[in-house]
Amino acid sequence: MHIIIVGAGQVGRHLAQILAEEQQDVCVIEQDEKVARRLDDQLDVQVIHGTGISRARLFDAGIRKAELLLAVTHNDETNLIIAMTAEKIRPDCRTVCRVRDPRFLLGTDMLNAKDYGIDEIVSPEQAVTDQVVSVLQYDGPGQVSSLAGGKLVLMEFPVQPHSAFAFGSKAELSHELPSHTSIVAALSGDDLRITTDEDRFHVGDRVLVLCVPGEINDVLLLGGSDPVHVSRVLLIGGGDTGEHVASALAKLKFDVTVVEHDLERAQAIAAKLDKCTVIHGNGMLPAEMDEHIRDGHQAVAVLVDDDRKSLLGAITAKHYGAQKVIARVDNPAYGAIARKAGIDALISPPIAMTNSILHFARKSRRTVSTTMLGNHLGELIDFELDKRPPRKLTETPVGKLKLPDNARIGVVIRNDEIIVPDPATTQLEPGDHVFIIALREAVEKVEELFG
């Protein structure tokens, strides 16, 4: 697939790296000459210095053959113009546009992508906000992601020394799990493995489980975790992401305190966030962190735009007894370190945006969504079968489908019913949503099977 990315900031660069790793044909247009030159040296992609608004640069980038264009510069209006121009030149090219301004996302000025001939409008701040809210509304350790419009959740939590997961195989645990729950994978340091019936888990592993929302507490009980209900949240960092998150949490009746080190910025967000407490200070200093946690803040989200500072702040919060800790970390290579330090969840605008966009880069038009796992170690992919799917998918039990090694069907959603498939008896049907977990090297073959 020929893909054009306009803008090589954090989001554009991350998308280019992921797509290049997947052997996609990628061309990046970047206006800053130094950034363009550095990207050209570091990634196996074509890089063009110039502006994506220019029709000439779009033609240089191969818009005539492009199947996907991602407009992800820092300017909303520029992205909209680029996406609309691409659609006019090549209507068959799918277009995704990054928009940050909340006026374009909410209220009377909200954009309708179809009105502009754009396939999707995405916001990194909104994607991160959704992740943070999901983690704070979830009463367990680790993190949770909502899937399929809230019908399904992906839980990721640590194996506790006293939990059933530390003693039984997957097959043994399956008899104790709720009926709509499926253990699909485990993270051990920088390694992701697709679980088999014989698989056993170790203290320190993080188990990935698919279940319905109503079974979360049952899974946590089996995992030996006490529920952690959060009502008071401390946010460190009042940038655009922090402001979005604070506003969303306040609307959900969380008691939110925002600490921002820049006085002018603190004053500006204090005027906007009238339902939050805004403090000018350095919330990551040990004494200040200790005071806030002693004051009753059960959760801490460190949202500063610096990976090392964010990790240090999160580790400090964990040390002083925060029950739930979230850190903004843009480099996924820090994931194993953060998990070992007991940090519950890592969030990142580039990674959140990649999850929002990646399914557009899939060869199979049946791909509804993708969720990256670990440091792009694998993916959870939602395929929707159409009304007349290939017979090879529906006329044999799922255990006999020619799935590649390192890929498994986790659950199937059929008419709002969650099915944990039996390999010997379950067969797919038209309209099914099939959730497959696959290591990165298996994704292409899974796509070919469902393509």
C-alpha positions as CSV (number, residue, x, y, z in Angstrom):
1,M,0.0,0.0,0.0
2,H,1.3,3.5,-0.9
3,I,0.9,5.8,2.0
4,I,1.6,9.5,2.2
5,I,2.2,11.1,5.6
6,V,2.2,14.9,5.8
7,G,4.0,16.2,8.9
8,A,7.0,14.6,10.6
9,G,6.3,15.6,14.2
10,Q,6.0,13.1,17.0
11,V,2.8,11.6,15.5
12,G,4.0,11.6,11.9
13,R,7.4,10.1,12.7
14,H,5.8,7.4,14.9
15,L,3.4,6.5,12.2
16,A,6.2,6.4,9.6
17,Q,8.3,4.1,11.8
18,I,5.5,1.7,12.4
19,L,4.4,1.5,8.8
20,A,8.0,1.2,7.6
21,E,8.4,-1.8,10.0
22,E,5.4,-3.3,8.3
23,Q,7.0,-3.0,4.9
24,Q,4.5,-0.5,3.7
25,D,5.4,1.9,0.9
26,V,5.7,5.2,2.8
27,C,6.4,8.8,1.6
28,V,6.6,11.6,4.2
29,I,6.3,15.3,3.3
30,E,7.9,17.6,5.9
31,Q,8.3,21.4,5.7
32,D,11.2,21.7,8.1
33,E,14.3,20.9,6.1
34,K,16.3,19.8,9.2
35,V,13.5,17.5,10.4
36,A,13.1,16.1,6.8
37,R,16.9,15.4,6.5
38,R,17.0,13.7,9.9
39,L,14.0,11.5,9.1
40,D,15.5,10.5,5.8
41,D,18.7,9.4,7.6
42,Q,16.9,7.4,10.2
43,L,13.9,5.6,8.5
44,D,13.5,3.5,5.4
45,V,10.9,5.8,3.9
46,Q,10.9,8.4,1.1
47,V,11.1,11.9,2.4
48,I,10.1,15.1,0.5
49,H,11.0,18.5,1.8
50,G,8.1,20.9,1.2
51,T,4.5,21.6,2.2
52,G,1.6,19.2,1.8
53,I,-0.6,22.1,0.7
54,S,1.3,22.2,-2.5
55,R,-0.3,20.1,-5.2
56,A,3.2,19.7,-6.8
57,R,4.6,18.1,-3.6
58,L,1.6,15.8,-3.4
59,F,2.2,14.7,-7.0
60,D,5.9,14.2,-6.2
61,A,4.8,12.0,-3.2
62,G,2.7,9.8,-5.5
63,I,-0.8,11.0,-4.7
64,R,-2.0,9.4,-8.0
65,K,-1.3,5.9,-6.7
66,A,-1.8,6.6,-3.0
67,E,-4.3,4.5,-1.1
68,L,-4.0,6.4,2.2
69,L,-3.0,10.0,3.1
70,L,-2.5,11.0,6.7
71,A,-2.4,14.8,7.4
72,V,-0.8,15.1,10.8
73,T,1.0,18.5,10.9
74,H,0.6,20.7,13.9
75,N,-1.9,23.0,12.2
76,D,-5.5,22.0,12.0
77,E,-6.5,24.2,9.1
78,T,-3.4,23.0,7.1
79,N,-4.4,19.4,7.7
80,L,-8.0,20.0,6.5
81,I,-6.8,21.7,3.3
82,I,-4.3,18.9,2.6
83,A,-6.9,16.1,3.1
84,M,-9.5,17.9,1.0
85,T,-6.9,18.5,-1.8
86,A,-5.9,14.9,-1.8
87,E,-9.5,13.8,-2.0
88,K,-10.1,16.0,-5.0
89,I,-7.0,14.7,-6.8
90,R,-7.7,11.1,-6.0
91,P,-11.1,10.3,-4.7
92,D,-10.2,6.6,-4.1
93,C,-7.5,7.6,-1.6
94,R,-8.6,7.3,2.0
95,T,-7.8,10.5,4.0
96,V,-7.3,10.9,7.8
97,C,-6.9,14.3,9.3
98,R,-5.4,15.3,12.7
99,V,-7.4,18.0,14.5
100,R,-6.4,19.4,17.9
101,D,-8.7,22.4,18.5
102,P,-11.6,21.3,20.7
103,R,-13.9,23.8,18.9
104,F,-13.6,21.5,15.9
105,L,-14.4,18.4,17.9
106,L,-17.2,19.5,20.2
107,G,-20.2,21.9,20.2
108,T,-21.7,23.9,17.3
109,D,-18.4,24.1,15.4
110,M,-17.8,20.4,15.4
111,L,-16.5,19.0,12.1
112,N,-18.3,16.3,10.2
113,A,-15.6,14.5,8.2
114,K,-17.9,13.4,5.5
115,D,-19.0,17.0,4.8
116,Y,-15.3,17.7,3.8
117,G,-14.8,14.4,1.9
118,I,-12.5,13.2,4.6
119,D,-12.7,9.6,5.9
120,E,-11.7,10.3,9.5
121,I,-10.9,13.2,11.8
122,V,-8.7,12.2,14.8
123,S,-7.4,14.1,17.8
124,P,-4.4,13.0,19.8
125,E,-5.6,14.8,22.9
126,Q,-9.0,13.2,22.7
127,A,-7.5,9.8,22.1
128,V,-5.3,10.2,25.2
129,T,-8.2,11.6,27.3
130,D,-10.3,8.5,26.4
131,Q,-7.4,6.2,27.6
132,V,-6.9,8.1,30.9
133,V,-10.6,8.1,31.7
134,S,-10.9,4.4,30.9
135,V,-8.0,3.6,33.3
136,L,-9.3,5.8,36.1
137,Q,-12.9,4.4,35.8
138,Y,-11.5,0.8,35.9
139,D,-11.2,-0.4,39.5
140,G,-8.2,-2.8,39.1
141,P,-4.4,-2.6,38.7
142,G,-2.8,-2.2,35.3
143,Q,-4.9,-0.8,32.5
144,V,-8.0,-1.4,30.4
145,S,-9.0,-0.5,26.9
146,S,-12.6,-0.2,25.7
147,L,-13.4,-2.0,22.4
148,A,-16.3,-2.5,20.1
149,G,-18.2,0.5,21.4
150,G,-17.9,-0.6,25.0
151,K,-19.1,-4.2,24.5
152,L,-15.7,-5.6,25.2
153,V,-12.6,-4.6,27.2
154,L,-9.0,-5.6,27.0
155,M,-7.5,-5.8,30.5
156,E,-3.7,-5.9,31.1
157,F,-2.7,-6.5,34.7
158,P,0.2,-7.9,36.7
159,V,0.3,-11.5,38.0
160,Q,0.2,-11.2,41.8
161,P,2.1,-13.8,44.0
162,H,-1.1,-14.9,45.7
163,S,-3.3,-15.0,42.6
164,A,-4.7,-18.1,40.7
165,F,-2.7,-16.9,37.7
166,A,0.6,-17.7,39.5
167,F,-0.3,-21.4,40.0
168,G,-2.4,-22.6,37.1
169,S,-2.0,-23.2,33.4
170,K,-4.3,-21.3,30.9
171,A,-6.4,-24.5,30.5
172,E,-6.9,-24.8,34.2
173,L,-7.7,-21.1,34.6
174,S,-10.2,-21.2,31.8
175,H,-12.5,-23.4,33.9
176,E,-12.5,-20.7,36.6
177,L,-12.9,-17.7,34.3
178,P,-16.3,-16.1,33.7
179,S,-18.0,-17.4,30.6
180,H,-17.3,-14.4,28.3
181,T,-13.6,-14.1,29.3
182,S,-10.6,-15.2,27.3
183,I,-6.9,-15.1,28.2
184,V,-5.1,-14.1,25.0
185,A,-1.5,-13.2,25.7
186,A,1.2,-12.3,28.3
187,L,3.9,-9.6,28.5
188,S,7.2,-10.6,30.1
189,G,9.6,-7.7,29.9
190,D,10.0,-6.9,26.3
191,D,8.5,-10.2,25.1
192,L,4.9,-10.7,24.1
193,R,3.6,-14.3,23.8
194,I,0.3,-15.6,22.5
195,T,-0.9,-18.0,25.2
196,T,-1.7,-21.7,24.7
197,D,-3.6,-24.0,26.9
198,E,-0.3,-25.3,28.4
199,D,1.0,-21.9,29.1
200,R,1.8,-21.0,32.7
201,F,2.3,-17.5,34.1
202,H,4.9,-16.1,36.4
203,V,4.9,-13.4,39.0
204,G,5.8,-10.2,37.2
205,D,4.1,-11.2,33.9
206,R,1.3,-8.9,32.7
207,V,-1.7,-10.9,31.5
208,L,-3.9,-9.7,28.6
209,V,-7.5,-10.7,29.0
210,L,-10.6,-10.0,26.8
211,C,-13.9,-9.9,28.7
212,V,-17.2,-8.1,28.9
213,P,-17.4,-5.1,31.3
214,G,-19.6,-6.9,33.7
215,E,-17.0,-9.6,34.3
216,I,-14.1,-7.3,35.2
217,N,-14.5,-7.6,39.0
218,D,-14.7,-11.4,38.7
219,V,-11.4,-11.5,36.7
220,L,-9.8,-9.1,39.3
221,L,-10.9,-11.4,42.1
222,L,-9.4,-14.4,40.3
223,G,-6.2,-12.3,39.8
224,G,-5.9,-11.6,43.5
225,S,-6.4,-7.9,43.1
226,D,-8.3,-5.7,45.5
227,P,-10.6,-3.1,43.7
228,V,-9.2,0.4,43.7
229,H,-12.0,3.0,43.3
230,V,-10.6,6.4,42.4
231,S,-12.4,9.7,43.1
232,R,-9.5,12.2,43.6
233,V,-7.0,12.6,40.8
234,L,-3.7,14.6,40.7
235,L,-2.6,15.7,37.2
236,I,1.0,16.8,36.8
237,G,1.3,19.0,33.7
238,G,-1.3,21.5,32.4
239,G,-0.4,21.4,28.7
240,D,-3.0,20.7,26.0
241,T,-3.2,17.1,27.0
242,G,-3.5,17.9,30.7
243,E,-6.3,20.4,30.0
244,H,-8.3,18.0,27.9
245,V,-8.0,15.2,30.6
246,A,-8.8,17.5,33.5
247,S,-11.9,18.9,31.7
248,A,-13.2,15.4,30.9
249,L,-12.6,14.1,34.4
250,A,-14.3,17.1,36.0
251,K,-17.4,16.4,33.8
252,L,-17.4,12.9,35.2
253,K,-17.4,14.3,38.8
254,F,-13.8,13.4,39.7
255,D,-12.2,15.7,42.2
256,V,-9.3,17.0,40.0
257,T,-6.1,18.9,41.0
258,V,-3.8,20.1,38.2
259,V,-0.2,21.2,39.0
260,E,1.5,23.3,36.3
261,H,5.0,24.7,36.7
262,D,4.5,27.6,34.2
263,L,2.7,30.5,36.0
264,E,1.2,32.0,32.9
265,R,-0.1,28.6,31.7
266,A,-1.4,27.8,35.2
267,Q,-3.4,31.1,35.2
268,A,-4.8,30.4,31.7
269,I,-6.1,26.9,32.5
270,A,-7.4,28.0,35.9
271,A,-9.7,30.4,34.1
272,K,-11.0,27.6,31.9
273,L,-11.1,24.7,34.4
274,D,-13.5,26.3,36.9
275,K,-14.4,22.9,38.4
276,C,-10.8,21.9,39.0
277,T,-8.2,23.0,41.5
278,V,-5.2,24.5,39.6
279,I,-1.9,25.0,41.4
280,H,1.3,26.7,40.2
281,G,4.2,24.5,41.3
282,N,6.4,21.5,40.5
283,G,4.2,18.6,41.5
284,M,7.0,16.0,40.9
285,L,9.1,17.2,43.8
286,P,9.1,14.4,46.4
287,A,7.8,16.6,49.2
288,E,4.9,18.0,47.1
289,M,4.0,14.6,45.7
290,D,3.9,13.1,49.2
291,E,1.7,16.0,50.5
292,H,-0.8,15.6,47.7
293,I,-1.1,11.8,48.1
294,R,-1.4,12.2,51.9
295,D,-4.2,14.7,51.2
296,G,-6.2,11.9,49.6
297,H,-5.4,11.8,45.9
298,Q,-5.7,8.1,45.1
299,A,-4.5,8.4,41.5
300,V,-1.7,10.4,39.9
301,A,-1.4,11.1,36.1
302,V,2.0,12.6,35.0
303,L,1.3,14.2,31.7
304,V,4.5,16.3,31.1
305,D,6.0,16.3,27.6
306,D,9.3,14.7,28.6
307,D,9.6,10.9,28.9
308,R,12.3,10.8,31.6
309,K,10.6,13.5,33.8
310,S,7.3,11.7,33.4
311,L,8.7,8.3,34.4
312,L,10.5,9.8,37.3
313,G,7.3,11.6,38.5
314,A,5.3,8.4,38.1
315,I,7.9,6.3,40.1
316,T,7.9,9.0,42.8
317,A,4.1,8.8,43.0
318,K,4.2,5.1,43.3
319,H,6.8,5.3,46.0
320,Y,4.6,7.6,48.1
321,G,1.6,5.3,47.9
322,A,-0.5,6.4,45.0
323,Q,-2.9,3.6,44.3
324,K,-3.1,4.2,40.6
325,V,-0.3,5.8,38.5
326,I,-0.4,6.8,34.8
327,A,2.5,8.3,32.9
328,R,2.7,10.0,29.5
329,V,5.6,8.3,27.8
330,D,6.0,8.7,24.0
331,N,8.8,6.2,23.5
332,P,7.3,2.7,23.9
333,A,10.8,1.3,24.6
334,Y,10.3,2.5,28.2
335,G,7.3,0.2,28.6
336,A,9.1,-2.7,30.2
337,I,10.9,-0.4,32.7
338,A,7.6,1.3,33.6
339,R,5.8,-2.0,34.1
340,K,8.6,-3.3,36.3
341,A,8.4,-0.1,38.4
342,G,4.7,-0.8,39.0
343,I,3.3,2.0,36.9
344,D,-0.3,1.0,36.0
345,A,-0.6,2.6,32.5
346,L,1.5,4.4,29.9
347,I,-0.3,6.8,27.6
348,S,1.1,8.6,24.6
349,P,-0.4,10.9,22.0
350,P,1.6,9.3,19.1
351,I,0.7,5.8,20.1
352,A,-3.0,6.7,20.8
353,M,-3.1,8.3,17.4
354,T,-1.5,5.3,15.8
355,N,-4.2,3.0,17.3
356,S,-6.8,5.4,15.9
357,I,-5.3,5.4,12.4
358,L,-3.5,2.0,11.9
359,H,-6.6,0.1,10.7
360,F,-6.8,2.4,7.7
361,A,-3.3,1.1,6.6
362,R,-4.5,-2.5,6.6
363,K,-4.9,-4.4,3.3
364,S,-8.2,-5.9,4.4
365,R,-11.1,-3.5,4.2
366,R,-12.7,-5.8,6.8
367,T,-10.4,-4.4,9.5
368,V,-12.5,-2.3,11.9
369,S,-9.8,-1.5,14.5
370,T,-6.3,-2.3,15.7
371,T,-4.7,-2.0,19.1
372,M,-0.9,-2.1,19.3
373,L,0.5,-4.3,22.1
374,G,3.8,-3.6,23.9
375,N,6.4,-1.9,21.8
376,H,4.7,-2.8,18.6
377,L,5.2,-6.5,19.5
378,G,1.8,-7.5,18.3
379,E,-1.7,-6.3,17.6
380,L,-5.3,-7.0,18.6
381,I,-7.3,-6.8,15.3
382,D,-11.1,-6.6,14.9
383,F,-12.2,-8.0,11.6
384,E,-15.9,-7.8,10.6
385,L,-17.2,-10.5,8.2
386,D,-19.5,-9.2,5.5
387,K,-22.8,-10.7,4.4
388,R,-21.0,-13.1,2.0
389,P,-17.6,-13.9,3.5
390,P,-15.3,-16.4,1.9
391,R,-16.4,-20.0,2.5
392,K,-13.0,-20.9,3.9
393,L,-13.9,-18.7,6.9
394,T,-17.3,-20.1,7.6
395,E,-17.4,-23.8,6.6
396,T,-14.9,-25.1,9.1
397,P,-14.4,-24.9,12.9
398,V,-12.1,-22.0,13.9
399,G,-9.5,-24.5,15.2
400,K,-9.0,-25.6,11.5
401,L,-8.7,-22.2,10.0
402,K,-5.3,-21.6,8.5
403,L,-4.2,-19.0,11.0
404,P,-0.4,-18.5,11.1
405,D,1.6,-19.4,14.1
406,N,1.6,-16.7,16.8
407,A,-2.0,-15.7,16.1
408,R,-5.2,-16.8,17.9
409,I,-8.9,-15.8,17.9
410,G,-9.7,-14.3,21.2
411,V,-13.4,-13.7,21.1
412,V,-16.2,-13.4,18.5
413,I,-19.0,-10.8,18.8
414,R,-22.2,-12.1,17.1
415,N,-25.3,-9.9,17.3
416,D,-24.0,-8.3,20.6
417,E,-23.3,-11.7,22.1
418,I,-19.7,-12.3,23.2
419,I,-18.5,-15.8,22.3
420,V,-15.3,-17.4,23.5
421,P,-14.8,-19.8,20.6
422,D,-14.3,-23.6,21.0
423,P,-11.7,-24.6,18.4
424,A,-13.5,-27.8,17.7
425,T,-17.1,-26.7,17.3
426,T,-17.3,-22.9,16.8
427,Q,-17.8,-21.7,13.2
428,L,-17.8,-18.1,12.0
429,E,-20.9,-16.6,10.5
430,P,-21.6,-13.6,8.3
431,G,-21.5,-10.3,10.3
432,D,-19.3,-11.7,13.0
433,H,-16.7,-9.4,14.6
434,V,-13.6,-11.6,15.0
435,F,-10.9,-10.3,17.5
436,I,-7.6,-11.8,16.7
437,I,-4.4,-11.3,18.6
438,A,-1.2,-11.7,16.6
439,L,2.5,-11.1,16.9
440,R,3.8,-8.5,14.5
441,E,5.3,-11.1,12.1
442,A,1.9,-12.8,11.8
443,V,-0.3,-9.8,11.0
444,E,0.2,-9.9,7.2
445,K,-0.8,-13.5,7.0
446,V,-3.9,-12.9,9.2
447,E,-4.9,-10.1,6.9
448,E,-4.5,-12.4,3.8
449,L,-6.8,-14.9,5.5
450,F,-9.5,-12.3,6.2
451,G,-8.8,-10.2,3.1
